[in-house]
């Protein structure tokens, strides 16, 4: 039994290293490497392929957008559009939720949309996490909001 535990922990360490490598590749803006690592994690790590590719695409688009590389950002947003619609929705809500957790609030329209999504999809983990942030009657601002406004037509 100990041998099985050792094998499982080695596999976990391997997946953790792969996740870290993916995060580093995305931060560096290494698109091809990021997608290879995402595909690998989907195959090895029990992560839904479309979910991880959607997240990778969105984060690479954000990185390119923030760096002023609009053609590259558009290319990554187009890649995002190729993913499953449910994955796109999930990733957008997760990004909004994490941004809101960092600042403590979310614009009311996005907050309501997040809660509606979470209840509809029976994602009670998101409902609980959203309950810890404040809803404010303000417009969305910042670079994530600008990215959404500029490239949202690509997603519809």
C-alpha positions, 0 to 999 in steps of 0.5 A: 500500500505504501508503494501506491501512496508513493506513486500517487504523491509522485504523480501529484508532484509532477502535476503540480510542477506542470501547473506551475510551468503553465502559469510561468509560460502564461505570465511570460506570454509564451503562447505555443508552450502554454497551449502545449502544457495546457493540453498535457494537463488536460490529458494527465491531470483530470482537468477538462480540456476546454476549461484549461484551454479557455483559461489559457487563452484568456490569460494570454489575451490579457497579457498581450492586451496589457502589453499593447499587442492587440493583434496577438490579443485578438488571436488569443481571444479567437482561440478562446472563442473556439472553446466550449461555451460553458468553459468560456462562461466558467472562466469569465466568471472565475476571473471576475470572482478572483478580481473581486476577491482581490479588491473586495467588490464587484460591479452589481451587474457582474455580481448578479450575473455571477450568482445567476450562473452559479445557481443555474450551474449548481456551483455552490462553491462559487455562491459561497465565494461570491457571498464574501464580496460586496456588490456595488452599483458602479461600472466595471473598470480596469484592464480586465474590463477594457479587455472584455469591452474590446473583445466581447464581440468575438465571444458572441 
